[in-house]
Amino acid sequence: MVQAQATAKYVRTSAQKAGLVLDLIRGRDVNTAMATLTFSRKKVAKDIEKVLRSAVANARQAEGFGGDDDRLFVSSCYADQGPGMKRVRPAPMGRAFQVVKRTAHLTVAVAERAAKQVGAGSAATRARAARVAGTKKAADAQSAAAAKAE
């Protein structure tokens, strides 16, 4: 299973605002996450989309990648607080207020889902699946599994 990540540092937004958008894509597959970010109305979504594209490119270059982008999903994503730029804002009567312009470090990690295996499993697993299906074959499979177990 391939895992890759990308990080953008010193993005001019607060970590809290970026976290709201990152919560939307966490755990989703890459194509759905791209669509979500494309149509999001938040300004930071464009920066997160760049980081996601970079993480996917890193996964493609990783050794052992299967070549199927549809199996990639966002395994984790988070925003850490970066350094704040301190600025001064004039206030009435000769005073001044300090303004902190915040930055964030955005990290997105993608991983490859395991391939689905068709036809795998024991006789008991197949019998259980047939029982759930509720067919006549279910009873036959259940009795065959019971006879095999004895």
KETIMI-637534 format. One record per residue: residue in one letter; chain; x, y, z of N, C-alpha, C in turn. Coordinates in Angstrom, 3 decimals, decimal comma. Layout:
% residues N
+----+----+----------+----------+----------+----------+----------+----------+----------+----------+----------+
: aa : ch :      npx :      npy :      npz :     capx :     capy :     capz :      cpx :      cpy :      cpz :
+----+----+----------+----------+----------+----------+----------+----------+----------+----------+----------+
:  a :  A :        X :        Y :        Z :        X :        Y :        Z :        X :        Y :        Z :
...
+----+----+----------+----------+----------+----------+----------+----------+----------+----------+----------+
//
This chain:
% residues 150
+----+----+----------+----------+----------+----------+----------+----------+----------+----------+----------+
: aa : ch :      npx :      npy :      npz :     capx :     capy :     capz :      cpx :      cpy :      cpz :
+----+----+----------+----------+----------+----------+----------+----------+----------+----------+----------+
:  m :  A :    0,847 :   -1,177 :    0,000 :    0,000 :    0,000 :    0,000 :    0,893 :    1,241 :    0,000 :
:  v :  A :    0,684 :    2,090 :   -0,966 :    1,501 :    3,286 :   -1,138 :    0,922 :    4,437 :   -0,320 :
:  q :  A :    1,805 :    5,169 :    0,350 :    1,408 :    6,366 :    1,073 :    2,326 :    7,503 :    0,659 :
:  a :  A :    1,755 :    8,695 :    0,495 :    2,547 :    9,868 :    0,135 :    1,897 :   11,091 :    0,758 :
:  q :  A :    2,697 :   12,140 :    0,940 :    2,154 :   13,369 :    1,512 :    2,811 :   14,575 :    0,883 :
:  a :  A :    2,165 :   15,711 :    1,045 :    2,702 :   16,989 :    0,572 :    2,365 :   18,044 :    1,607 :
:  t :  A :    3,229 :   19,052 :    1,706 :    3,044 :   20,120 :    2,680 :    3,262 :   21,468 :    2,020 :
:  a :  A :    2,401 :   22,416 :    2,341 :    2,590 :   23,812 :    1,931 :    2,790 :   24,614 :    3,206 :
:  k :  A :    3,875 :   25,355 :    3,262 :    4,180 :   26,114 :    4,473 :    3,927 :   27,600 :    4,252 :
:  y :  A :    3,640 :   28,278 :    5,332 :    3,450 :   29,721 :    5,369 :    2,311 :   30,194 :    4,452 :
:  v :  A :    1,221 :   29,464 :    4,436 :    0,036 :   29,868 :    3,670 :   -0,677 :   30,955 :    4,457 :
:  r :  A :   -1,046 :   32,041 :    3,790 :   -1,615 :   33,207 :    4,479 :   -3,086 :   33,008 :    4,823 :
:  t :  A :   -3,343 :   32,168 :    5,791 :   -4,671 :   31,961 :    6,355 :   -4,465 :   31,414 :    7,760 :
:  s :  A :   -5,498 :   31,428 :    8,547 :   -5,366 :   30,853 :    9,886 :   -5,563 :   29,345 :    9,807 :
:  a :  A :   -4,976 :   28,631 :   10,731 :   -5,095 :   27,169 :   10,762 :   -6,542 :   26,753 :   11,009 :
:  q :  A :   -7,282 :   27,558 :   11,745 :   -8,681 :   27,241 :   12,032 :   -9,521 :   27,295 :   10,765 :
:  k :  A :   -9,316 :   28,321 :    9,941 :  -10,075 :   28,444 :    8,694 :   -9,722 :   27,322 :    7,728 :
:  a :  A :   -8,449 :   26,970 :    7,662 :   -8,032 :   25,879 :    6,785 :   -8,585 :   24,545 :    7,287 :
:  g :  A :   -8,647 :   24,374 :    8,594 :   -9,165 :   23,135 :    9,163 :  -10,611 :   22,871 :    8,803 :
:  l :  A :  -11,401 :   23,938 :    8,647 :  -12,798 :   23,764 :    8,256 :  -12,914 :   23,124 :    6,877 :
:  v :  A :  -12,041 :   23,524 :    5,955 :  -12,071 :   22,960 :    4,606 :  -11,455 :   21,566 :    4,594 :
:  l :  A :  -10,399 :   21,356 :    5,370 :   -9,767 :   20,043 :    5,418 :  -10,702 :   18,977 :    5,982 :
:  d :  A :  -11,594 :   19,375 :    6,876 :  -12,571 :   18,428 :    7,419 :  -13,510 :   17,901 :    6,335 :
:  l :  A :  -13,710 :   18,691 :    5,279 :  -14,608 :   18,279 :    4,199 :  -14,032 :   17,139 :    3,359 :
:  i :  A :  -12,696 :   17,062 :    3,257 :  -12,093 :   16,083 :    2,353 :  -11,462 :   14,893 :    3,058 :
:  r :  A :  -11,327 :   14,938 :    4,365 :  -10,664 :   13,851 :    5,094 :  -11,421 :   12,539 :    4,913 :
:  g :  A :  -10,704 :   11,498 :    4,463 :  -11,295 :   10,171 :    4,297 :  -11,942 :    9,937 :    2,952 :
:  r :  A :  -12,066 :   10,947 :    2,119 :  -12,716 :   10,782 :    0,810 :  -11,706 :   10,334 :   -0,234 :
:  d :  A :  -12,218 :    9,758 :   -1,342 :  -11,299 :    9,427 :   -2,415 :  -10,860 :   10,704 :   -3,120 :
:  v :  A :   -9,771 :   10,609 :   -3,845 :   -9,111 :   11,800 :   -4,383 :  -10,006 :   12,560 :   -5,352 :
:  n :  A :  -10,728 :   11,850 :   -6,224 :  -11,572 :   12,536 :   -7,212 :  -12,703 :   13,316 :   -6,541 :
:  t :  A :  -13,311 :   12,731 :   -5,525 :  -14,373 :   13,424 :   -4,792 :  -13,806 :   14,624 :   -4,034 :
:  a :  A :  -12,623 :   14,463 :   -3,466 :  -11,994 :   15,561 :   -2,731 :  -11,663 :   16,719 :   -3,670 :
:  m :  A :  -11,170 :   16,409 :   -4,870 :  -10,867 :   17,463 :   -5,856 :  -12,130 :   18,229 :   -6,227 :
:  a :  A :  -13,219 :   17,492 :   -6,456 :  -14,482 :   18,143 :   -6,813 :  -14,990 :   19,012 :   -5,670 :
:  t :  A :  -14,865 :   18,527 :   -4,448 :  -15,296 :   19,294 :   -3,281 :  -14,507 :   20,595 :   -3,163 :
:  l :  A :  -13,198 :   20,510 :   -3,363 :  -12,355 :   21,706 :   -3,255 :  -12,607 :   22,677 :   -4,407 :
:  t :  A :  -12,877 :   22,151 :   -5,587 :  -13,127 :   23,010 :   -6,747 :  -14,363 :   23,871 :   -6,534 :
:  f :  A :  -15,395 :   23,299 :   -5,944 :  -16,650 :   24,027 :   -5,779 :  -16,831 :   24,644 :   -4,398 :
:  s :  A :  -15,806 :   24,571 :   -3,562 :  -15,871 :   25,206 :   -2,252 :  -15,731 :   26,720 :   -2,413 :
:  r :  A :  -16,414 :   27,462 :   -1,579 :  -16,394 :   28,915 :   -1,690 :  -15,313 :   29,557 :   -0,831 :
:  k :  A :  -14,565 :   28,761 :   -0,108 :  -13,502 :   29,292 :    0,748 :  -12,249 :   29,569 :   -0,084 :
:  k :  A :  -11,574 :   30,648 :    0,246 :  -10,376 :   31,049 :   -0,492 :   -9,234 :   30,038 :   -0,317 :
:  v :  A :   -9,126 :   29,458 :    0,869 :   -8,036 :   28,531 :    1,161 :   -8,198 :   27,208 :    0,404 :
:  a :  A :   -9,362 :   26,946 :   -0,171 :   -9,595 :   25,692 :   -0,890 :   -8,660 :   25,552 :   -2,088 :
:  k :  A :   -8,301 :   26,656 :   -2,733 :   -7,383 :   26,603 :   -3,874 :   -5,989 :   26,165 :   -3,426 :
:  d :  A :   -5,540 :   26,663 :   -2,279 :   -4,242 :   26,256 :   -1,757 :   -4,245 :   24,781 :   -1,357 :
:  i :  A :   -5,336 :   24,327 :   -0,758 :   -5,442 :   22,925 :   -0,362 :   -5,495 :   22,030 :   -1,597 :
:  e :  A :   -6,154 :   22,492 :   -2,648 :   -6,217 :   21,713 :   -3,883 :   -4,813 :   21,531 :   -4,480 :
:  k :  A :   -3,998 :   22,566 :   -4,436 :   -2,616 :   22,460 :   -4,918 :   -1,835 :   21,415 :   -4,119 :
:  v :  A :   -2,013 :   21,433 :   -2,805 :   -1,306 :   20,477 :   -1,957 :   -1,784 :   19,058 :   -2,241 :
:  l :  A :   -3,096 :   18,889 :   -2,458 :   -3,640 :   17,565 :   -2,764 :   -3,094 :   17,050 :   -4,094 :
:  r :  A :   -3,030 :   17,915 :   -5,097 :   -2,467 :   17,513 :   -6,396 :   -1,000 :   17,085 :   -6,239 :
:  s :  A :   -0,267 :   17,799 :   -5,415 :    1,130 :   17,461 :   -5,176 :    1,260 :   16,116 :   -4,464 :
:  a :  A :    0,392 :   15,844 :   -3,519 :    0,429 :   14,569 :   -2,800 :    0,115 :   13,410 :   -3,749 :
:  v :  A :   -0,829 :   13,618 :   -4,663 :   -1,163 :   12,576 :   -5,655 :    0,029 :   12,344 :   -6,578 :
:  a :  A :    0,700 :   13,416 :   -7,006 :    1,882 :   13,278 :   -7,854 :    2,992 :   12,541 :   -7,113 :
:  n :  A :    3,151 :   12,816 :   -5,831 :    4,149 :   12,106 :   -5,030 :    3,815 :   10,619 :   -4,927 :
:  a :  A :    2,525 :   10,297 :   -4,815 :    2,107 :    8,899 :   -4,741 :    2,385 :    8,181 :   -6,062 :
:  r :  A :    2,180 :    8,878 :   -7,171 :    2,450 :    8,265 :   -8,485 :    3,932 :    7,923 :   -8,636 :
:  q :  A :    4,802 :    8,743 :   -8,064 :    6,237 :    8,529 :   -8,185 :    6,764 :    7,506 :   -7,180 :
:  a :  A :    5,958 :    7,167 :   -6,193 :    6,413 :    6,247 :   -5,150 :    6,568 :    4,837 :   -5,702 :
:  e :  A :    7,533 :    4,133 :   -5,141 :    7,775 :    2,767 :   -5,577 :    6,649 :    1,869 :   -5,082 :
:  g :  A :    6,118 :    1,038 :   -5,968 :    5,046 :    0,117 :   -5,604 :    3,649 :    0,641 :   -5,895 :
:  f :  A :    3,550 :    1,803 :   -6,545 :    2,219 :    2,346 :   -6,867 :    1,597 :    1,516 :   -7,977 :
:  g :  A :    0,327 :    1,150 :   -7,802 :   -0,369 :    0,288 :   -8,760 :   -0,738 :    0,967 :  -10,056 :
:  g :  A :   -0,738 :    2,284 :  -10,105 :   -1,056 :    2,991 :  -11,343 :   -2,497 :    3,409 :  -11,460 :
:  d :  A :   -3,328 :    3,112 :  -10,469 :   -4,746 :    3,444 :  -10,532 :   -5,042 :    4,580 :   -9,559 :
:  d :  A :   -5,282 :    5,783 :  -10,105 :   -5,566 :    6,942 :   -9,253 :   -6,897 :    6,822 :   -8,525 :
:  d :  A :   -7,805 :    6,003 :   -9,043 :   -9,122 :    5,858 :   -8,419 :   -9,038 :    5,161 :   -7,067 :
:  r :  A :   -7,947 :    4,453 :   -6,796 :   -7,799 :    3,763 :   -5,514 :   -7,174 :    4,641 :   -4,447 :
:  l :  A :   -6,751 :    5,860 :   -4,797 :   -6,165 :    6,767 :   -3,816 :   -7,245 :    7,479 :   -3,019 :
:  f :  A :   -6,993 :    7,685 :   -1,738 :   -7,908 :    8,442 :   -0,887 :   -7,103 :    9,310 :    0,077 :
:  v :  A :   -7,753 :   10,321 :    0,625 :   -7,102 :   11,236 :    1,560 :   -7,077 :   10,552 :    2,923 :
:  s :  A :   -5,907 :   10,044 :    3,316 :   -5,820 :    9,303 :    4,569 :   -5,759 :   10,244 :    5,768 :
:  s :  A :   -5,069 :   11,370 :    5,632 :   -5,058 :   12,362 :    6,707 :   -4,748 :   13,730 :    6,116 :
:  c :  A :   -5,256 :   14,748 :    6,773 :   -4,977 :   16,126 :    6,363 :   -5,165 :   17,012 :    7,593 :
:  y :  A :   -4,250 :   17,944 :    7,743 :   -4,324 :   18,820 :    8,906 :   -3,626 :   20,136 :    8,611 :
:  a :  A :   -3,931 :   21,130 :    9,435 :   -3,334 :   22,461 :    9,314 :   -2,687 :   22,809 :   10,651 :
:  d :  A :   -1,391 :   23,025 :   10,617 :   -0,662 :   23,463 :   11,801 :   -0,499 :   24,972 :   11,754 :
:  q :  A :   -0,422 :   25,575 :   12,916 :   -0,259 :   27,019 :   12,977 :    1,179 :   27,395 :   12,647 :
:  g :  A :    1,326 :   28,376 :   11,750 :    2,645 :   28,883 :   11,403 :    2,927 :   30,153 :   12,195 :
:  p :  A :    4,038 :   30,803 :   11,886 :    4,352 :   32,039 :   12,598 :    3,405 :   33,170 :   12,212 :
:  g :  A :    3,077 :   34,004 :   13,166 :    2,196 :   35,143 :   12,900 :    3,001 :   36,395 :   12,634 :
:  m :  A :    2,594 :   37,148 :   11,623 :    3,267 :   38,423 :   11,349 :    2,596 :   39,497 :   12,186 :
:  k :  A :    3,372 :   40,192 :   12,987 :    2,806 :   41,201 :   13,878 :    2,846 :   42,566 :   13,186 :
:  r :  A :    1,688 :   43,193 :   13,126 :    1,556 :   44,497 :   12,494 :    0,894 :   45,454 :   13,481 :
:  v :  A :    1,030 :   46,756 :   13,250 :    0,460 :   47,762 :   14,140 :   -0,643 :   48,497 :   13,401 :
:  r :  A :   -1,780 :   48,658 :   14,107 :   -2,906 :   49,382 :   13,537 :   -3,154 :   50,630 :   14,377 :
:  p :  A :   -3,177 :   51,781 :   13,738 :   -3,423 :   53,011 :   14,507 :   -4,806 :   53,002 :   15,146 :
:  a :  A :   -4,884 :   53,547 :   16,346 :   -6,141 :   53,632 :   17,070 :   -6,344 :   55,084 :   17,495 :
:  p :  A :   -7,527 :   55,434 :   17,961 :   -7,805 :   56,831 :   18,347 :   -6,927 :   57,311 :   19,501 :
:  m :  A :   -6,766 :   58,589 :   19,587 :   -6,066 :   59,271 :   20,667 :   -4,603 :   58,851 :   20,767 :
:  g :  A :   -3,965 :   58,626 :   19,624 :   -2,547 :   58,334 :   19,599 :   -2,146 :   56,942 :   20,028 :
:  r :  A :   -3,119 :   56,073 :   20,221 :   -2,805 :   54,700 :   20,624 :   -2,566 :   53,833 :   19,389 :
:  a :  A :   -2,166 :   52,582 :   19,628 :   -1,957 :   51,625 :   18,537 :   -2,373 :   50,237 :   19,007 :
:  f :  A :   -2,996 :   49,495 :   18,118 :   -3,393 :   48,113 :   18,405 :   -2,497 :   47,184 :   17,603 :
:  q :  A :   -2,185 :   46,036 :   18,191 :   -1,366 :   45,055 :   17,482 :   -2,276 :   44,077 :   16,742 :
:  v :  A :   -1,963 :   43,829 :   15,480 :   -2,710 :   42,885 :   14,655 :   -1,774 :   41,737 :   14,301 :
:  v :  A :   -2,245 :   40,504 :   14,479 :   -1,445 :   39,328 :   14,135 :   -2,012 :   38,736 :   12,853 :
:  k :  A :   -1,219 :   38,782 :   11,792 :   -1,628 :   38,174 :   10,517 :   -1,118 :   36,741 :   10,533 :
:  r :  A :   -2,039 :   35,806 :   10,625 :   -1,685 :   34,407 :   10,873 :   -1,301 :   33,666 :    9,586 :
:  t :  A :   -0,481 :   32,630 :    9,774 :   -0,116 :   31,741 :    8,676 :   -0,360 :   30,305 :    9,129 :
:  a :  A :   -0,365 :   29,392 :    8,160 :   -0,619 :   27,988 :    8,466 :    0,271 :   27,102 :    7,598 :
:  h :  A :    0,561 :   25,915 :    8,107 :    1,256 :   24,888 :    7,352 :    0,233 :   23,797 :    7,040 :
:  l :  A :   -0,054 :   23,579 :    5,756 :   -1,067 :   22,612 :    5,332 :   -0,400 :   21,305 :    4,934 :
:  t :  A :   -0,889 :   20,192 :    5,451 :   -0,352 :   18,872 :    5,108 :   -1,499 :   17,969 :    4,684 :
:  v :  A :   -1,322 :   17,314 :    3,528 :   -2,305 :   16,356 :    3,020 :   -1,572 :   15,061 :    2,715 :
:  a :  A :   -2,068 :   13,944 :    3,244 :   -1,486 :   12,625 :    2,994 :   -2,506 :   11,764 :    2,270 :
:  v :  A :   -2,052 :   11,064 :    1,239 :   -2,923 :   10,151 :    0,497 :   -2,371 :    8,742 :    0,618 :
:  a :  A :   -3,252 :    7,767 :    0,506 :   -2,860 :    6,359 :    0,567 :   -3,679 :    5,590 :   -0,457 :
:  e :  A :   -3,196 :    4,410 :   -0,771 :   -3,863 :    3,568 :   -1,763 :   -4,708 :    2,532 :   -1,036 :
:  r :  A :   -5,958 :    2,407 :   -1,463 :   -6,829 :    1,387 :   -0,873 :   -6,402 :    0,012 :   -1,375 :
:  a :  A :   -6,637 :   -0,996 :   -0,556 :   -6,316 :   -2,357 :   -0,961 :   -7,264 :   -2,790 :   -2,075 :
:  a :  A :   -6,764 :   -3,604 :   -2,987 :   -7,591 :   -4,091 :   -4,099 :   -8,618 :   -5,086 :   -3,573 :
:  k :  A :   -9,806 :   -5,031 :   -4,142 :  -10,856 :   -5,960 :   -3,740 :  -10,560 :   -7,322 :   -4,349 :
:  q :  A :  -10,668 :   -8,369 :   -3,536 :  -10,434 :   -9,716 :   -4,021 :  -11,770 :  -10,410 :   -4,190 :
:  v :  A :  -12,001 :  -10,928 :   -5,379 :  -13,264 :  -11,585 :   -5,693 :  -13,086 :  -13,085 :   -5,543 :
:  g :  A :  -14,050 :  -13,745 :   -4,890 :  -14,029 :  -15,191 :   -4,770 :  -13,154 :  -15,712 :   -3,645 :
:  a :  A :  -12,614 :  -14,860 :   -2,847 :  -11,769 :  -15,311 :   -1,743 :  -12,637 :  -15,578 :   -0,526 :
:  g :  A :  -12,147 :  -16,442 :    0,351 :  -12,859 :  -16,704 :    1,594 :  -13,059 :  -18,187 :    1,813 :
:  s :  A :  -13,388 :  -18,543 :    3,027 :  -13,580 :  -19,945 :    3,369 :  -15,000 :  -20,381 :    3,045 :
:  a :  A :  -15,243 :  -21,665 :    3,210 :  -16,578 :  -22,208 :    2,945 :  -17,589 :  -21,624 :    3,928 :
:  a :  A :  -17,156 :  -21,419 :    5,174 :  -18,058 :  -20,848 :    6,168 :  -18,450 :  -19,419 :    5,794 :
:  t :  A :  -17,491 :  -18,653 :    5,247 :  -17,780 :  -17,279 :    4,834 :  -18,774 :  -17,274 :    3,684 :
:  r :  A :  -18,580 :  -18,179 :    2,723 :  -19,505 :  -18,252 :    1,586 :  -20,890 :  -18,704 :    2,048 :
:  a :  A :  -20,937 :  -19,635 :    3,004 :  -22,222 :  -20,101 :    3,516 :  -22,953 :  -18,976 :    4,233 :
:  r :  A :  -22,210 :  -18,183 :    4,997 :  -22,805 :  -17,052 :    5,695 :  -23,358 :  -16,037 :    4,697 :
:  a :  A :  -22,619 :  -15,786 :    3,639 :  -23,084 :  -14,848 :    2,614 :  -24,317 :  -15,380 :    1,921 :
:  a :  A :  -24,360 :  -16,668 :    1,685 :  -25,532 :  -17,262 :    1,037 :  -26,740 :  -17,214 :    1,961 :
:  r :  A :  -26,513 :  -17,425 :    3,263 :  -27,602 :  -17,361 :    4,224 :  -28,224 :  -15,968 :    4,253 :
:  v :  A :  -27,377 :  -14,958 :    4,155 :  -27,858 :  -13,588 :    4,139 :  -28,684 :  -13,344 :    2,893 :
:  a :  A :  -28,281 :  -13,948 :    1,780 :  -29,013 :  -13,783 :    0,525 :  -30,398 :  -14,416 :    0,613 :
:  g :  A :  -30,551 :  -15,448 :    1,429 :  -31,860 :  -16,041 :    1,656 :  -32,341 :  -16,929 :    0,516 :
:  t :  A :  -31,468 :  -17,549 :   -0,210 :  -31,859 :  -18,417 :   -1,322 :  -31,895 :  -19,861 :   -0,868 :
:  k :  A :  -32,405 :  -20,753 :   -1,745 :  -32,431 :  -22,173 :   -1,423 :  -31,016 :  -22,719 :   -1,362 :
:  k :  A :  -30,136 :  -22,100 :   -2,157 :  -28,743 :  -22,523 :   -2,133 :  -28,131 :  -22,281 :   -0,747 :
:  a :  A :  -28,688 :  -21,327 :   -0,034 :  -28,158 :  -21,012 :    1,286 :  -28,264 :  -22,207 :    2,212 :
:  a :  A :  -29,379 :  -22,869 :    2,187 :  -29,582 :  -24,037 :    3,052 :  -28,633 :  -25,156 :    2,654 :
:  d :  A :  -28,460 :  -25,360 :    1,338 :  -27,543 :  -26,393 :    0,863 :  -26,109 :  -26,076 :    1,266 :
:  a :  A :  -25,713 :  -24,820 :    1,101 :  -24,350 :  -24,423 :    1,446 :  -24,115 :  -24,536 :    2,940 :
:  q :  A :  -25,162 :  -24,229 :    3,728 :  -25,030 :  -24,298 :    5,179 :  -24,872 :  -25,749 :    5,624 :
:  s :  A :  -25,663 :  -26,626 :    5,035 :  -25,561 :  -28,034 :    5,418 :  -24,234 :  -28,624 :    4,947 :
:  a :  A :  -23,746 :  -28,202 :    3,772 :  -22,465 :  -28,704 :    3,276 :  -21,332 :  -28,228 :    4,181 :
:  a :  A :  -21,417 :  -26,969 :    4,633 :  -20,380 :  -26,448 :    5,512 :  -20,393 :  -27,168 :    6,852 :
:  a :  A :  -21,588 :  -27,491 :    7,353 :  -21,706 :  -28,197 :    8,625 :  -21,157 :  -29,621 :    8,494 :
:  a :  A :  -21,436 :  -30,281 :    7,346 :  -20,937 :  -31,633 :    7,140 :  -19,416 :  -31,623 :    7,011 :
:  k :  A :  -18,884 :  -30,601 :    6,372 :  -17,442 :  -30,497 :    6,198 :  -16,739 :  -30,249 :    7,529 :
:  a :  A :  -17,400 :  -29,496 :    8,415 :  -16,817 :  -29,178 :    9,708 :  -16,752 :  -30,403 :   10,598 :
:  e :  A :  -17,701 :  -31,332 :   10,434 :  -17,723 :  -32,544 :   11,269 :  -16,791 :  -33,541 :   10,706 :
+----+----+----------+----------+----------+----------+----------+----------+----------+----------+----------+
//
